[in-house]
Amino acid sequence: MKAEGAEGAEGAGGAEGAEGAEGAEGAEGAEGAEGDREKNLLHSFSWVTALRLASETLPNSQKTNDK
């Protein structure tokens, strides 16, 4: 009886460990998604900055179609 009880406790501990591992895996997935989001934001920011700099360096006649 005591041995079976200990075995049951070990099984419960193993289940908790597996659950913890799944939680850690989920956290890693969320971290990966955050990294992708940051990369996309940086890429967008780079394009906006490049376009803004390009528009500042164009002569006034090329900025608008008004003549």
Biopython code that builds the backbone (N, CA, C, O; Angstrom):
import numpy as np
from Bio.PDB.StructureBuilder import StructureBuilder

atoms = [
    (1, "MET", "N", (0.821, -1.204, 0.000)),
    (1, "MET", "CA", (0.000, 0.000, 0.000)),
    (1, "MET", "C", (0.858, 1.257, 0.000)),
    (1, "MET", "O", (0.626, 2.175, -0.787)),
    (2, "LYS", "N", (1.852, 1.296, 0.889)),
    (2, "LYS", "CA", (2.689, 2.489, 0.961)),
    (2, "LYS", "C", (3.470, 2.678, -0.339)),
    (2, "LYS", "O", (3.638, 3.799, -0.818)),
    (3, "ALA", "N", (3.942, 1.573, -0.899)),
    (3, "ALA", "CA", (4.688, 1.660, -2.150)),
    (3, "ALA", "C", (3.792, 2.174, -3.269)),
    (3, "ALA", "O", (4.221, 2.987, -4.087)),
    (4, "GLU", "N", (2.566, 1.710, -3.306)),
    (4, "GLU", "CA", (1.630, 2.178, -4.332)),
    (4, "GLU", "C", (1.343, 3.665, -4.163)),
    (4, "GLU", "O", (1.238, 4.398, -5.147)),
    (5, "GLY", "N", (1.217, 4.105, -2.929)),
    (5, "GLY", "CA", (0.985, 5.530, -2.656)),
    (5, "GLY", "C", (2.151, 6.373, -3.135)),
    (5, "GLY", "O", (1.954, 7.444, -3.710)),
    (6, "ALA", "N", (3.363, 5.896, -2.899)),
    (6, "ALA", "CA", (4.554, 6.626, -3.340)),
    (6, "ALA", "C", (4.599, 6.677, -4.859)),
    (6, "ALA", "O", (4.956, 7.696, -5.450)),
    (7, "GLU", "N", (4.232, 5.568, -5.480)),
    (7, "GLU", "CA", (4.212, 5.505, -6.940)),
    (7, "GLU", "C", (3.196, 6.511, -7.494)),
    (7, "GLU", "O", (3.461, 7.189, -8.486)),
    (8, "GLY", "N", (2.056, 6.596, -6.854)),
    (8, "GLY", "CA", (1.034, 7.563, -7.263)),
    (8, "GLY", "C", (1.543, 8.988, -7.129)),
    (8, "GLY", "O", (1.261, 9.834, -7.977)),
    (9, "ALA", "N", (2.288, 9.253, -6.071)),
    (9, "ALA", "CA", (2.843, 10.594, -5.868)),
    (9, "ALA", "C", (3.866, 10.910, -6.954)),
    (9, "ALA", "O", (3.927, 12.031, -7.458)),
    (10, "GLU", "N", (4.668, 9.906, -7.306)),
    (10, "GLU", "CA", (5.643, 10.110, -8.384)),
    (10, "GLU", "C", (4.932, 10.406, -9.699)),
    (10, "GLU", "O", (5.356, 11.270, -10.466)),
    (11, "GLY", "N", (3.864, 9.690, -9.945)),
    (11, "GLY", "CA", (3.080, 9.913, -11.169)),
    (11, "GLY", "C", (2.517, 11.320, -11.200)),
    (11, "GLY", "O", (2.529, 11.978, -12.241)),
    (12, "ALA", "N", (2.027, 11.779, -10.068)),
    (12, "ALA", "CA", (1.482, 13.138, -10.003)),
    (12, "ALA", "C", (2.588, 14.153, -10.235)),
    (12, "ALA", "O", (2.391, 15.153, -10.925)),
    (13, "GLY", "N", (3.745, 13.892, -9.660)),
    (13, "GLY", "CA", (4.892, 14.790, -9.863)),
    (13, "GLY", "C", (5.295, 14.838, -11.322)),
    (13, "GLY", "O", (5.621, 15.900, -11.852)),
    (14, "GLY", "N", (5.270, 13.689, -11.966)),
    (14, "GLY", "CA", (5.609, 13.630, -13.391)),
    (14, "GLY", "C", (4.617, 14.412, -14.227)),
    (14, "GLY", "O", (4.991, 15.100, -15.176)),
    (15, "ALA", "N", (3.343, 14.298, -13.864)),
    (15, "ALA", "CA", (2.313, 15.027, -14.604)),
    (15, "ALA", "C", (2.504, 16.528, -14.431)),
    (15, "ALA", "O", (2.353, 17.296, -15.382)),
    (16, "GLU", "N", (2.838, 16.941, -13.212)),
    (16, "GLU", "CA", (3.094, 18.368, -12.979)),
    (16, "GLU", "C", (4.296, 18.837, -13.781)),
    (16, "GLU", "O", (4.289, 19.937, -14.333)),
    (17, "GLY", "N", (5.326, 18.007, -13.845)),
    (17, "GLY", "CA", (6.518, 18.353, -14.620)),
    (17, "GLY", "C", (6.186, 18.519, -16.096)),
    (17, "GLY", "O", (6.648, 19.454, -16.750)),
    (18, "ALA", "N", (5.374, 17.591, -16.612)),
    (18, "ALA", "CA", (4.981, 17.672, -18.022)),
    (18, "ALA", "C", (4.159, 18.928, -18.264)),
    (18, "ALA", "O", (4.316, 19.595, -19.286)),
    (19, "GLU", "N", (3.279, 19.247, -17.316)),
    (19, "GLU", "CA", (2.452, 20.449, -17.442)),
    (19, "GLU", "C", (3.340, 21.699, -17.430)),
    (19, "GLU", "O", (3.108, 22.642, -18.187)),
    (20, "GLY", "N", (4.345, 21.692, -16.572)),
    (20, "GLY", "CA", (5.285, 22.818, -16.513)),
    (20, "GLY", "C", (6.048, 22.973, -17.818)),
    (20, "GLY", "O", (6.280, 24.086, -18.289)),
    (21, "ALA", "N", (6.435, 21.834, -18.398)),
    (21, "ALA", "CA", (7.156, 21.879, -19.669)),
    (21, "ALA", "C", (6.269, 22.452, -20.763)),
    (21, "ALA", "O", (6.727, 23.231, -21.599)),
    (22, "GLU", "N", (4.990, 22.063, -20.754)),
    (22, "GLU", "CA", (4.060, 22.613, -21.747)),
    (22, "GLU", "C", (3.912, 24.117, -21.563)),
    (22, "GLU", "O", (3.861, 24.862, -22.542)),
    (23, "GLY", "N", (3.845, 24.564, -20.320)),
    (23, "GLY", "CA", (3.742, 25.998, -20.038)),
    (23, "GLY", "C", (4.959, 26.743, -20.546)),
    (23, "GLY", "O", (4.840, 27.826, -21.119)),
    (24, "ALA", "N", (6.138, 26.156, -20.334)),
    (24, "ALA", "CA", (7.371, 26.792, -20.801)),
    (24, "ALA", "C", (7.378, 26.860, -22.322)),
    (24, "ALA", "O", (7.817, 27.852, -22.905)),
    (25, "GLU", "N", (6.893, 25.808, -22.956)),
    (25, "GLU", "CA", (6.823, 25.768, -24.416)),
    (25, "GLU", "C", (5.892, 26.867, -24.930)),
    (25, "GLU", "O", (6.193, 27.537, -25.918)),
    (26, "GLY", "N", (4.766, 27.042, -24.249)),
    (26, "GLY", "CA", (3.829, 28.103, -24.622)),
    (26, "GLY", "C", (4.465, 29.468, -24.478)),
    (26, "GLY", "O", (4.252, 30.350, -25.309)),
    (27, "ALA", "N", (5.250, 29.646, -23.418)),
    (27, "ALA", "CA", (5.925, 30.930, -23.209)),
    (27, "ALA", "C", (6.935, 31.176, -24.323)),
    (27, "ALA", "O", (7.068, 32.302, -24.802)),
    (28, "GLU", "N", (7.642, 30.136, -24.736)),
    (28, "GLU", "CA", (8.602, 30.281, -25.834)),
    (28, "GLU", "C", (7.888, 30.667, -27.120)),
    (28, "GLU", "O", (8.389, 31.491, -27.885)),
    (29, "GLY", "N", (6.717, 30.077, -27.365)),
    (29, "GLY", "CA", (5.937, 30.409, -28.562)),
    (29, "GLY", "C", (5.512, 31.863, -28.543)),
    (29, "GLY", "O", (5.575, 32.549, -29.563)),
    (30, "ALA", "N", (5.076, 32.333, -27.378)),
    (30, "ALA", "CA", (4.667, 33.736, -27.255)),
    (30, "ALA", "C", (5.862, 34.647, -27.471)),
    (30, "ALA", "O", (5.746, 35.710, -28.082)),
    (31, "GLU", "N", (7.012, 34.222, -26.962)),
    (31, "GLU", "CA", (8.237, 35.005, -27.127)),
    (31, "GLU", "C", (8.607, 35.096, -28.609)),
    (31, "GLU", "O", (9.031, 36.150, -29.084)),
    (32, "GLY", "N", (8.445, 33.991, -29.332)),
    (32, "GLY", "CA", (8.726, 33.977, -30.769)),
    (32, "GLY", "C", (7.799, 34.909, -31.523)),
    (32, "GLY", "O", (8.228, 35.618, -32.434)),
    (33, "ALA", "N", (6.533, 34.910, -31.148)),
    (33, "ALA", "CA", (5.561, 35.795, -31.797)),
    (33, "ALA", "C", (5.911, 37.253, -31.524)),
    (33, "ALA", "O", (5.770, 38.107, -32.399)),
    (34, "GLU", "N", (6.368, 37.532, -30.304)),
    (34, "GLU", "CA", (6.778, 38.906, -29.969)),
    (34, "GLU", "C", (7.955, 39.328, -30.827)),
    (34, "GLU", "O", (8.003, 40.457, -31.317)),
    (35, "GLY", "N", (8.909, 38.416, -31.009)),
    (35, "GLY", "CA", (10.080, 38.715, -31.829)),
    (35, "GLY", "C", (9.689, 39.019, -33.261)),
    (35, "GLY", "O", (10.223, 39.946, -33.871)),
    (36, "ASP", "N", (8.751, 38.239, -33.806)),
    (36, "ASP", "CA", (8.282, 38.471, -35.174)),
    (36, "ASP", "C", (7.601, 39.829, -35.285)),
    (36, "ASP", "O", (7.804, 40.560, -36.254)),
    (37, "ARG", "N", (6.795, 40.157, -34.287)),
    (37, "ARG", "CA", (6.075, 41.434, -34.290)),
    (37, "ARG", "C", (7.078, 42.595, -34.251)),
    (37, "ARG", "O", (6.927, 43.582, -34.970)),
    (38, "GLU", "N", (8.101, 42.460, -33.400)),
    (38, "GLU", "CA", (9.117, 43.511, -33.308)),
    (38, "GLU", "C", (9.860, 43.662, -34.631)),
    (38, "GLU", "O", (10.144, 44.777, -35.070)),
    (39, "LYS", "N", (10.172, 42.532, -35.263)),
    (39, "LYS", "CA", (10.876, 42.566, -36.545)),
    (39, "LYS", "C", (10.036, 43.284, -37.598)),
    (39, "LYS", "O", (10.553, 44.097, -38.365)),
    (40, "ASN", "N", (8.729, 42.978, -37.631)),
    (40, "ASN", "CA", (7.830, 43.618, -38.596)),
    (40, "ASN", "C", (7.719, 45.114, -38.337)),
    (40, "ASN", "O", (7.698, 45.912, -39.275)),
    (41, "LEU", "N", (7.647, 45.496, -37.059)),
    (41, "LEU", "CA", (7.566, 46.920, -36.733)),
    (41, "LEU", "C", (8.833, 47.646, -37.157)),
    (41, "LEU", "O", (8.771, 48.747, -37.704)),
    (42, "LEU", "N", (9.980, 47.029, -36.903)),
    (42, "LEU", "CA", (11.244, 47.650, -37.304)),
    (42, "LEU", "C", (11.323, 47.793, -38.817)),
    (42, "LEU", "O", (11.792, 48.810, -39.327)),
    (43, "HIS", "N", (10.865, 46.777, -39.530)),
    (43, "HIS", "CA", (10.877, 46.827, -40.992)),
    (43, "HIS", "C", (9.982, 47.967, -41.489)),
    (43, "HIS", "O", (10.377, 48.730, -42.370)),
    (44, "SER", "N", (8.784, 48.077, -40.923)),
    (44, "SER", "CA", (7.860, 49.151, -41.305)),
    (44, "SER", "C", (8.457, 50.506, -40.976)),
    (44, "SER", "O", (8.383, 51.438, -41.776)),
    (45, "PHE", "N", (9.048, 50.610, -39.794)),
    (45, "PHE", "CA", (9.654, 51.867, -39.374)),
    (45, "PHE", "C", (10.779, 52.258, -40.325)),
    (45, "PHE", "O", (10.932, 53.433, -40.658)),
    (46, "SER", "N", (11.562, 51.281, -40.761)),
    (46, "SER", "CA", (12.662, 51.553, -41.691)),
    (46, "SER", "C", (12.139, 52.137, -42.994)),
    (46, "SER", "O", (12.710, 53.090, -43.524)),
    (47, "TRP", "N", (11.051, 51.567, -43.516)),
    (47, "TRP", "CA", (10.482, 52.063, -44.766)),
    (47, "TRP", "C", (9.924, 53.469, -44.604)),
    (47, "TRP", "O", (10.116, 54.323, -45.470)),
    (48, "VAL", "N", (9.238, 53.708, -43.503)),
    (48, "VAL", "CA", (8.668, 55.041, -43.264)),
    (48, "VAL", "C", (9.788, 56.063, -43.160)),
    (48, "VAL", "O", (9.697, 57.154, -43.722)),
    (49, "THR", "N", (10.837, 55.709, -42.444)),
    (49, "THR", "CA", (11.976, 56.618, -42.290)),
    (49, "THR", "C", (12.646, 56.876, -43.635)),
    (49, "THR", "O", (12.992, 58.014, -43.951)),
    (50, "ALA", "N", (12.828, 55.827, -44.421)),
    (50, "ALA", "CA", (13.465, 55.983, -45.734)),
    (50, "ALA", "C", (12.634, 56.884, -46.638)),
    (50, "ALA", "O", (13.180, 57.742, -47.331)),
    (51, "LEU", "N", (11.323, 56.694, -46.636)),
    (51, "LEU", "CA", (10.455, 57.531, -47.475)),
    (51, "LEU", "C", (10.460, 58.982, -47.008)),
    (51, "LEU", "O", (10.466, 59.901, -47.827)),
    (52, "ARG", "N", (10.459, 59.185, -45.704)),
    (52, "ARG", "CA", (10.484, 60.543, -45.169)),
    (52, "ARG", "C", (11.793, 61.244, -45.556)),
    (52, "ARG", "O", (11.783, 62.405, -45.963)),
    (53, "LEU", "N", (12.903, 60.538, -45.427)),
    (53, "LEU", "CA", (14.192, 61.126, -45.801)),
    (53, "LEU", "C", (14.242, 61.419, -47.296)),
    (53, "LEU", "O", (14.767, 62.451, -47.712)),
    (54, "ALA", "N", (13.696, 60.513, -48.100)),
    (54, "ALA", "CA", (13.688, 60.721, -49.546)),
    (54, "ALA", "C", (12.848, 61.939, -49.904)),
    (54, "ALA", "O", (13.229, 62.720, -50.776)),
    (55, "SER", "N", (11.718, 62.108, -49.244)),
    (55, "SER", "CA", (10.856, 63.245, -49.571)),
    (55, "SER", "C", (11.487, 64.564, -49.134)),
    (55, "SER", "O", (11.226, 65.604, -49.737)),
    (56, "GLU", "N", (12.311, 64.530, -48.096)),
    (56, "GLU", "CA", (12.986, 65.751, -47.643)),
    (56, "GLU", "C", (14.106, 66.158, -48.594)),
    (56, "GLU", "O", (14.457, 67.335, -48.672)),
    (57, "THR", "N", (14.663, 65.199, -49.311)),
    (57, "THR", "CA", (15.784, 65.509, -50.194)),
    (57, "THR", "C", (15.357, 65.829, -51.626)),
    (57, "THR", "O", (16.171, 66.304, -52.419)),
    (58, "LEU", "N", (14.085, 65.572, -51.969)),
    (58, "LEU", "CA", (13.606, 65.884, -53.319)),
    (58, "LEU", "C", (13.453, 67.391, -53.492)),
    (58, "LEU", "O", (13.087, 68.090, -52.547)),
    (59, "PRO", "N", (13.727, 67.887, -54.676)),
    (59, "PRO", "CA", (13.460, 69.305, -54.938)),
    (59, "PRO", "C", (11.958, 69.572, -54.821)),
    (59, "PRO", "O", (11.153, 68.668, -55.041)),
    (60, "ASN", "N", (11.583, 70.781, -54.483)),
    (60, "ASN", "CA", (10.173, 71.129, -54.284)),
    (60, "ASN", "C", (9.311, 70.799, -55.492)),
    (60, "ASN", "O", (8.156, 70.406, -55.325)),
    (61, "SER", "N", (9.834, 70.947, -56.698)),
    (61, "SER", "CA", (9.037, 70.696, -57.898)),
    (61, "SER", "C", (8.657, 69.221, -58.031)),
    (61, "SER", "O", (7.675, 68.899, -58.699)),
    (62, "GLN", "N", (9.409, 68.336, -57.416)),
    (62, "GLN", "CA", (9.111, 66.907, -57.522)),
    (62, "GLN", "C", (8.237, 66.406, -56.376)),
    (62, "GLN", "O", (7.758, 65.273, -56.429)),
    (63, "LYS", "N", (8.017, 67.212, -55.351)),
    (63, "LYS", "CA", (7.227, 66.778, -54.203)),
    (63, "LYS", "C", (5.737, 66.759, -54.505)),
    (63, "LYS", "O", (5.020, 65.888, -54.011)),
    (64, "THR", "N", (5.261, 67.695, -55.302)),
    (64, "THR", "CA", (3.828, 67.751, -55.610)),
    (64, "THR", "C", (3.640, 67.887, -57.112)),
    (64, "THR", "O", (4.581, 68.193, -57.844)),
    (65, "ASN", "N", (2.437, 67.659, -57.551)),
    (65, "ASN", "CA", (2.119, 67.816, -58.967)),
    (65, "ASN", "C", (1.632, 69.224, -59.273)),
    (65, "ASN", "O", (1.380, 69.546, -60.435)),
    (66, "ASP", "N", (1.494, 70.071, -58.255)),
    (66, "ASP", "CA", (1.043, 71.451, -58.463)),
    (66, "ASP", "C", (2.144, 72.247, -59.153)),
    (66, "ASP", "O", (3.297, 72.238, -58.720)),
    (67, "LYS", "N", (1.773, 72.938, -60.238)),
    (67, "LYS", "CA", (2.778, 73.746, -60.956)),
    (67, "LYS", "C", (2.257, 75.128, -61.183)),
    (67, "LYS", "O", (2.949, 75.960, -61.770)),
]
sb = StructureBuilder()
sb.init_structure("model")
sb.init_model(0)
sb.init_chain("A")
sb.init_seg("    ")
for serial, (resi, resn, name, xyz) in enumerate(atoms, 1):
    if name == "N":
        sb.init_residue(resn, " ", resi, " ")
    sb.init_atom(name, np.array(xyz, "f"), 0.0, 1.0, " ", f" {name:<3s}", serial, name[0])
structure = sb.get_structure()
